[in-house]
Amino acid sequence: MAKPQRLFEPRRLAGAAILFCGLALTTVIALSLLALGLRLAVEPARAAPLASAWFVGNHTRARLIAAPFIDPAGKGPPRIYAGVHLEMDDGWKTYWRTPGEAGGIPPSFDWSGSVNLAAAKVLYPVPIRIPGPYGETIGYKHEIVFPVHLEAKDPSRPIELNLVFNYGVCLDICIPAEGRMRLVVPPRVAATASTASLIARYLARVPGYGRRSGKIERLEARLEGRAPQLIIEAKLDEPSAAEEAELFVEAPDGLYIPSPAKTPLDASGRVRFRVDLTKGEDPALLKGRTLRLTLASREGQIEMDWPIR
């Protein structure tokens, strides 16, 4: 008697399910990247993550990752992004490029030991304000990825990234750390869910790369008199986002700018930020300088330079 034929083979069903899940995840990531104005350069879902070994530091660990993204217009080859991925223990923090009033160590990235690397542009996702016993700091908690736009000297050859990553990590007192990481990025990078989606998530928080939202309408600098101050007025695209909107003000050459105080102006999403310059350095030092303003809310972010006349 002929053996009955199974209509459904369990192993085949399991394999089909895994393949379906992999394709579904890749589709979700690609749709997310379209919101950034970028498109994932899709490779087979079985490709291994492109990542270095973890460097384990004081209450932190760090590694290098990489992934390609294609311009939505389809012009030119994929743009390769690396990411400096830093994880911190609960309660610990690291710093933005401007650490804030309590001070700290901004991150620095030394790529000089790399091979076939023409340029490495480090991008900074919008940070958060972190209150502390010695004042406010500006930075990140739990996890951060600093996206890095790479350019090869010879696009047909691999890029060998050799990074010396200096950063500060803090619970109550800032501790300096130095991580050394190496990653070889081939000319044709396999885009995988674990690296591409991680870099994409933090690219969405970089002004100019994620969703643009809001407008800075006016800056008035009062540098003389008994109450020197900066007054900055902005408007949020979504009025309900004005309540938690943040403004970060940076001056060149390490000049310290106190944190702005915010006052909502009306129900249309307009807000005013006031910076009390009596709490900082000599206000006269700002004359003729250009400030960098970063306006951020849950709807997106913008960044612009504003000269002080």
N, C-alpha and C positions, 0 to 999 in steps of 0.2 A: 504494500500500500504506500502510495506517495506521501511523503511527510507534508503536513499542512503548511502552507506558506504564510508567514506573518505579514500582516498588512503594514505594521509599524515596527521598525527595528529600534529597540531602546537606545542603542549606542548612536545610531544615526540621529534619533530625535535629540539626544543630548548634544551632539555636535552641532546640529542645526540651531539649537537654542543658544549655544555659546556664540556662534557666528552672528546670529541676529542681535544679541546683546551688544557685541562689539561694534557692529555697524550702527546700532541705535546710539551708542555713546559717542561715536565719532560724529554723527549727525548733530547731536546736541552741542558738542564743542564747536563745530563749524558755524552753527547758527549764532552762538554766543559771540564768536569772533567777528561776525558780520556787523554786530552792534558796535564794534570798535572801529569799523572801517578797515578791518584786516580780515584775511581769509586764511584758514589753516591749509598748509600744503599737505594734502592727505596722502599718507602712505599706508601700507597694509597694517591692520590692527595688531598683528603679531610682532611688530617691530619693538625692540627693547628700548626702555627709556634711555635718553642720552644724558647721563649725569656722572659727576665725579664721585669719588669716595667722600664720606662725611668727614669733616674736620671737627673733632670734639674739643670744645673749649670750656671755659668756666661758666657752667649753667647754660651753655649754648651748644649748638652744632650748626655747621655751615657746609654748603656744597655748591658746585657749579652745575647748572642745567642748561639745555639749549633746545631750540625748536625753530622751524621756519614759518614765515607768514607771507602770504601773497597779497599784493595790492589788489583791491577790489576791481580796479580797471584792467587788471591782467597785464600791466606793463612791466617788462623787465623780469629778471629772475627773482626767486623768493628772497625776502629779506631775512637774514639770520639774526635771531635774538638769543643771547645767553641770559641767564638769570643768576644773581647771587642770592641764594636761598638761605635764610638764617632763621632758625627756630630757637626759642627761649623758654626756659622753665617758667612755670606759673609765678607771677609776681615780678618777674624781671623785665627789663625794657632795654631798648637801644635807641640811638639818636638819629634825628633827621640831619640834613646838611647844616641847619641852624639849630643848635641844641636847646635854646630857650634861656630864661632868666636864671635858672639854677645852674647853668653851665653843663658841660659834658664833652664827650669826644665825638665829633662828627665822623662818619665813615670815610675811609680813603681806600682807593683801589689802585694798586700798582701792577700794570700789565707789561712792564718793561721786559720781562723774561719770556714773553710770548713769541711765537714764530709764525710768520706769514700774516701778521695782524697789522693792518693799516690804521685802523681807528676802532676805539671802543667807547661809545657814548653811554655813560651810566645815567639812567632815568630814576627820578625820585617820586614814588607814589605819595599822594597827599597824606600827611601824618595826623596824629591826634595830639591834643594837649593833655599832659599828665600831671596832676597836682602832686606835690610832695612836701616833706617837712622843711626843705630848704628852698622852696619856690617851685615854680612851674617849669617842666621840661617839655620839649616837643620831640616826638619820636614815635616808636612802635612797640607794641607788646605782643607776646605769643609767637608771631611769625611775620616775616616780611620777605618779599622778593624784590630786589632791585633789578629791573630789566636793563639789558645792555645791548644796544644796537651795534653789531659787529660789521666791519668791512675788511675783506681780505686783500692783501697785496696782489695775490694771484688767485682769482676765484676758482680756478681749476684744481687747486691744491688744498689740502686740509689746513685749518687754523689750529695751532697748538696753543691753547690758553694756559698761561702760567700766572696765577694771581696771588699777590700778597694782599690780603684783606685785613686792614686795621680798623677796629671799631671799639666802641665802649659799651659795656653792659653794666646795668645798675639795678640793685635792689634798694639800698639806701645811699650807698657810696659808689661812684663810678669806678669800674675796673677796666683797664685797657686789655684788649685781646688782639692776637694776630693769628690769622688763619692762612695757610698756604694750600692752594688747590690747583689741580691740573686736569684739563679736559681737552681731548682732541675732537674737533668739530669737523666732520668730513664735508666735502664740497656739496654733496647732496644729503641733507639731513632728513632722517626719518621723523615725521611728526607723530608723536604718540600722545595719548590722552594724559598721562601723568605729568609730562613736562610742558606740553603746549597749553593745556588748560590752566596750569599753575601760573605760567608767565602771562597768559591772557588775562587772568583775574586781576593781576597787579598792574598790567598795562592800562586797564580800564580806570585805574585810579591816578594815572599820570596826566597832568594837564596837557592838552594838545593831542593826546592819544586816545583818551576815553571820551565820554559824552561831555560836550561843552554845555555849560549852563551858567547863566548869570552875566551881569555886565557891571563893570566899575565905571561910574558916571562922573565922579569928581574927586579930586584930591586937593585939599588946601593945606599948605604948610605955614604955620605961624611959628617962626623960629626965634622971635625976639619977645621981650616983655617978661612979665612975671608968670605967665601961664603958657609957655611954649607947647604946641601940640600939633598933631596931624589930624585932619578930619577927612575921612574917606566915605563917600556915599556910593552905594551899590544897589542894584535891583536884581532880585532872583526871578528866574523864568516861572517858577512855581511858587506862588506867594506862601503856601504852607511850609515851604522849605526854609523860609527866612529865619524861623525861630532858632534852628540849630546850626545855621550857616556860620562858618568860621572864616576869618581873614588872617593870613600870615603875612607879615611885613618884614622884608629883609633889606639890609643896607650893605653896600660893598665894603671890602677891606675889614671885615669882622666887626664893624660898628654895631653896637647893641641897640635894638629897638624894643621897647617894652611891649607887652601884649596889649592889643586893642580891646577897648570896652565897647560893647554893641548896644545900640538902641534902635528898636523897630520904629519906622517913621509912619507907616500907614498900612492899610490892608492889601495893598497892591504888590507887596513883596519888597518894598524899598527899605533899606536899613542904613544906619550911619554907624561908623566905627570911629572912635576917638582914641588916639594914642597920646598919653601924658608923657611928654618929653622931659619933664622934670625928674623922672625916675630913671632916665638913661644917661647917655654921655652928653657932652656939650652940643646943644642943638645946632650951633653954628657949623659944626662939622658936616652937617647934611646938605648945606647949600652947594648947589652945583652937582650933587650926586644923583644917581638914578636908583630908585627903590624897585624892588621886585615884589609884586603883590600877587598872592595866591588866594582866590576866593573859592571855597568848597562848600558843598552841601550834599544831601543824599541824592540830588538830581544830577550832579556832575561837578565839574570844576573848570576854572579858567586861570590863566597866569599871564601877567603883563608887566612890562617895565614902565615906570612913571618917573620922569626927571623932575627934580626939585629946582625951581628957578630961583 
